[in-house]
Amino acid sequence: EPEVTQTPSHQVTQMGQEVILRCVPISNHLYFYWYRQILGQKVEFLVSFYNNEISEKSEIFDDQFSVERPDGSNFTLKIRSTKLEDSAMYFCASSLQPAWAGELFFGEGSRLTVL
Amino acid sequence: QKEVEQNSGPLSVPEGAIASLNCTYSDRGSQSFFWYRQYSGKSPELIMFIYSNGDKEDGRFTAQLNKASQYVSLLIRDSQPSDSATYLCAVMDTGRRALTFGSGTRLQVQP
């Protein structure tokens, strides 16, 4: 069964360092997303991406964040200068249809720990 | 600020019973409603989605939507210990691309 894959599964970094989280969405999907979940808290929307551009972003997704689809398969989230409060599980998701129309398929997540 | 509210639980039911999970939302413009299951340390996985008022059944699961009351629920019949997880309600406005999640209800099914 096709799945969304994410790497790394866990990354530990020092505050102020740059981090890149990688995702390989399901191959025929057109819509891509990043969500995050701070431990014990809600899953929060960060950004959606369609047709090689950001289609929507939340207030969390400020200038320290960026996304890129550098080739036909990868979808990356870059955090430029990490803060302690960026520690969270980051989930990549993809969908064939717009999110309101059906299922988002989530990857297993990348746990980011900022020290 | 759009809100999706859920009782955090835990909701404890015996094996074989019906589990009833509830969710309210603040935005009357919400059009699509989703129930996700999340096991501890894992990613959310979709159980059901519903767009129209009324009931929608899929196997042991029934989603119920009442837009007038801004209320959506999930019933799990014949609950199994493997159903023990956190159930996340999520809401989306048509034309938007962002799900707003509730904080989830933790369900414990006792063998």
Interface residues (C-beta under 8 A of the other chain):
Chain A: Y31 Y33 Y35 Q41 K42 V43 E44 F45 S48 Y50 S55 E56 S58 F91 P98 A99 W100 A101 G102 E103 L104 F106 G107 E108 G109
Chain B: Q31 S32 Q38 K42 S43 P44 E45 L46 F49 L88 A90 M92 D93 T94 G95 R96 R97 A98 L99 T100 F101 G102 S103 G104
